[in-house]
Amino acid sequence: MNLKELISHSPLVSFLPCCEGKDPDIIGLTMDSRQVEAGWLYSAIKGTSSDGHQFIPAAIVTTPAVS
């Protein structure tokens, strides 16, 4: 599934300009930055004990499709 298809009916579609000209295939999804693999979508969520947003830089280093 590609990114546009995945978020086409989501409020997240407003963030799509960050990927101008790109519509990567998404082959996996995770909320754990340690599990990100190439082609995966990292979803940063604020939890009760930690905020996933602080792990975005680590997730990007592992070359996700989008984070």
Backbone as a chain_set.jsonl record, in Angstrom:
{"seq": "MNLKELISHSPLVSFLPCCEGKDPDIIGLTMDSRQVEAGWLYSAIKGTSSDGHQFIPAAIVTTPAVS", "coords": {"N": [[0.854, -1.167, 0.0], [0.511, 2.259, -0.753], [1.661, 5.447, 0.576], [-0.12, 7.663, 0.154], [-2.538, 6.342, -0.344], [-2.879, 5.041, 2.09], [-3.282, 7.1, 3.983], [-5.32, 8.63, 2.917], [-7.968, 9.19, 3.77], [-7.649, 10.328, 6.202], [-6.995, 12.646, 8.886], [-4.327, 13.101, 8.798], [-3.551, 13.573, 6.233], [-2.956, 16.19, 5.714], [-0.319, 16.44, 6.326], [1.081, 15.438, 4.234], [2.455, 17.137, 2.364], [5.102, 17.148, 3.276], [6.324, 15.167, 1.985], [6.663, 15.763, -0.678], [6.237, 14.993, -4.061], [6.807, 12.358, -3.624], [5.598, 9.099, -3.068], [5.772, 6.797, -1.242], [5.923, 3.188, -1.009], [4.392, 1.509, 1.617], [5.371, -0.907, 3.767], [5.237, -1.839, 6.283], [4.3, -1.093, 9.697], [4.942, 0.613, 12.701], [5.027, 1.487, 16.176], [7.192, 1.54, 17.667], [10.301, 2.783, 17.763], [12.608, 1.31, 17.659], [12.041, -0.842, 16.145], [11.761, -0.083, 13.538], [12.051, -0.485, 10.058], [13.453, -0.333, 6.743], [11.168, 1.148, 4.527], [9.055, 1.133, 6.253], [6.424, 2.653, 8.202], [6.68, 4.921, 10.747], [4.945, 5.574, 13.62], [4.622, 8.114, 15.739], [3.661, 8.358, 18.957], [2.314, 9.862, 21.844], [2.757, 8.509, 24.933], [1.947, 7.137, 28.212], [4.254, 6.869, 29.717], [6.339, 7.66, 28.086], [7.16, 9.8, 25.295], [6.624, 9.267, 22.01], [7.462, 11.019, 20.055], [9.975, 11.968, 20.722], [11.637, 10.04, 19.791], [11.749, 10.144, 17.07], [14.077, 11.114, 15.582], [15.817, 8.871, 15.875], [14.328, 6.916, 14.599], [14.312, 7.847, 11.984], [16.965, 7.538, 11.216], [17.109, 4.854, 10.648], [16.092, 4.642, 8.15], [13.132, 4.8, 7.471], [10.112, 4.543, 5.492], [8.427, 6.7, 5.853], [8.24, 8.974, 8.573]], "CA": [[0.0, 0.0, 0.0], [1.338, 3.456, -0.756], [1.362, 6.403, 1.634], [-1.336, 8.428, -0.138], [-3.678, 5.455, -0.157], [-2.98, 4.733, 3.509], [-3.794, 8.213, 4.778], [-6.203, 9.458, 2.098], [-9.172, 9.573, 4.508], [-7.203, 10.629, 7.551], [-6.563, 14.032, 9.105], [-2.895, 13.162, 8.543], [-3.292, 13.922, 4.844], [-2.405, 17.543, 5.692], [1.129, 16.341, 6.488], [1.643, 14.875, 3.017], [3.436, 17.998, 1.683], [6.475, 16.852, 3.694], [6.808, 14.114, 1.088], [6.359, 16.249, -2.025], [6.766, 14.218, -5.177], [7.07, 10.979, -3.22], [4.467, 8.32, -2.599], [6.445, 5.527, -0.983], [5.197, 1.99, -0.601], [4.494, 1.233, 3.05], [5.307, -2.364, 3.917], [5.09, -2.16, 7.693], [3.927, 0.001, 10.581], [5.326, 0.374, 14.08], [5.071, 2.604, 17.121], [8.449, 1.336, 18.396], [11.377, 3.259, 16.887], [13.649, 0.277, 17.576], [11.596, -1.869, 15.21], [11.602, 0.492, 12.2], [12.85, -1.04, 8.973], [13.274, 0.401, 5.487], [9.849, 0.991, 3.963], [8.047, 1.12, 7.303], [5.895, 3.912, 8.698], [6.817, 5.05, 12.199], [3.895, 6.396, 14.199], [5.066, 8.657, 17.026], [2.503, 8.577, 19.813], [2.627, 10.201, 23.229], [2.236, 7.504, 25.851], [1.905, 7.532, 29.618], [5.6, 6.918, 30.297], [7.276, 8.316, 27.162], [6.567, 10.452, 24.132], [7.238, 8.72, 20.803], [8.042, 12.083, 19.24], [11.399, 12.121, 21.043], [12.377, 8.971, 19.119], [11.71, 10.334, 15.619], [15.422, 11.102, 14.975], [16.335, 7.499, 15.839], [13.566, 6.181, 13.586], [14.735, 8.323, 10.671], [18.285, 6.968, 10.931], [16.938, 3.509, 10.117], [15.489, 4.849, 6.819], [11.759, 4.389, 7.25], [9.487, 5.169, 4.322], [7.963, 7.988, 6.378], [8.071, 8.968, 10.026]], "C": [[0.904, 1.235, 0.0], [0.837, 4.455, 0.277], [0.069, 7.162, 1.372], [-2.588, 7.589, 0.074], [-3.933, 5.202, 1.326], [-3.625, 5.864, 4.303], [-4.8, 9.093, 4.041], [-7.457, 9.936, 2.831], [-8.866, 9.928, 5.955], [-6.881, 12.117, 7.693], [-5.07, 14.2, 8.83], [-2.56, 13.585, 7.121], [-2.708, 15.333, 4.741], [-0.886, 17.53, 5.849], [1.829, 15.834, 5.233], [2.62, 15.798, 2.296], [4.883, 17.757, 2.109], [7.128, 15.832, 2.767], [6.568, 14.497, -0.361], [7.04, 15.405, -3.094], [7.051, 12.764, -4.851], [5.77, 10.337, -2.765], [4.986, 6.915, -2.315], [5.493, 4.386, -0.667], [5.445, 1.782, 0.881], [4.338, -0.274, 3.214], [5.175, -2.807, 5.368], [4.771, -0.91, 8.483], [4.357, -0.358, 11.99], [5.239, 1.653, 14.898], [6.342, 2.515, 17.962], [9.612, 1.693, 17.471], [12.489, 2.234, 16.722], [13.29, -0.807, 16.564], [11.46, -1.366, 13.775], [12.569, -0.17, 11.227], [12.602, -0.199, 7.731], [11.896, 0.1, 4.922], [8.719, 0.981, 4.982], [7.617, 2.533, 7.646], [6.033, 3.902, 10.212], [5.749, 6.008, 12.688], [4.327, 6.826, 15.595], [3.843, 9.034, 17.852], [2.97, 8.891, 21.226], [1.951, 9.189, 24.143], [2.242, 8.009, 27.283], [3.295, 7.642, 30.235], [6.63, 7.552, 29.372], [6.514, 8.882, 25.971], [7.313, 9.974, 22.891], [7.877, 9.766, 19.913], [9.535, 12.262, 19.51], [12.259, 11.07, 20.34], [12.37, 9.093, 17.592], [13.104, 10.367, 15.006], [16.012, 9.692, 14.868], [15.617, 6.685, 14.767], [14.009, 6.588, 12.185], [16.088, 7.737, 10.278], [18.161, 5.578, 10.314], [16.194, 3.508, 8.786], [14.076, 4.295, 6.666], [11.224, 5.026, 5.968], [9.047, 6.578, 4.699], [7.921, 7.883, 7.878], [7.393, 10.24, 10.451]], "O": [[1.936, 1.256, 0.67], [-0.274, 4.325, 0.791], [-0.759, 7.295, 2.274], [-3.584, 8.076, 0.611], [-5.083, 5.154, 1.761], [-4.429, 5.61, 5.2], [-5.101, 10.194, 4.5], [-7.96, 11.016, 2.519], [-9.733, 9.834, 6.824], [-6.53, 12.77, 6.71], [-4.598, 15.323, 8.648], [-1.412, 13.921, 6.829], [-2.025, 15.636, 3.762], [-0.232, 18.524, 5.532], [3.059, 15.809, 5.184], [3.549, 15.299, 1.661], [5.804, 18.124, 1.379], [8.347, 15.664, 2.775], [6.295, 13.629, -1.19], [8.241, 15.142, -3.04], [7.492, 12.012, -5.72], [4.937, 10.992, -2.138], [4.687, 5.969, -3.043], [4.404, 4.591, -0.131], [6.582, 1.87, 1.344], [3.31, -0.847, 2.852], [5.02, -3.995, 5.653], [4.951, 0.205, 7.995], [4.167, -1.491, 12.434], [5.363, 2.758, 14.369], [6.546, 3.323, 18.868], [9.876, 0.98, 16.503], [13.235, 2.284, 15.745], [14.145, -1.601, 16.173], [11.087, -2.131, 12.886], [13.742, -0.384, 11.534], [11.639, 0.566, 7.68], [11.493, -1.061, 4.843], [7.553, 0.837, 4.615], [8.352, 3.493, 7.413], [5.56, 2.983, 10.88], [5.665, 7.14, 12.212], [4.39, 6.013, 16.516], [3.084, 9.929, 17.479], [3.9, 8.27, 21.74], [0.73, 9.034, 24.126], [2.514, 9.183, 27.531], [3.499, 8.417, 31.169], [7.7, 7.947, 29.834], [5.382, 8.491, 25.687], [8.504, 10.247, 22.739], [8.742, 9.442, 19.1], [10.28, 12.664, 18.616], [13.483, 11.2, 20.302], [12.925, 8.24, 16.9], [13.321, 9.707, 13.989], [16.643, 9.365, 13.863], [16.236, 5.856, 14.099], [14.073, 5.744, 11.291], [16.317, 7.468, 9.099], [19.023, 5.17, 9.535], [15.717, 2.461, 8.349], [13.839, 3.422, 5.831], [11.834, 5.95, 5.43], [9.271, 7.529, 3.951], [7.601, 6.824, 8.417], [7.152, 10.442, 11.641]]}, "num_chains": 1, "name": "protein.A"}
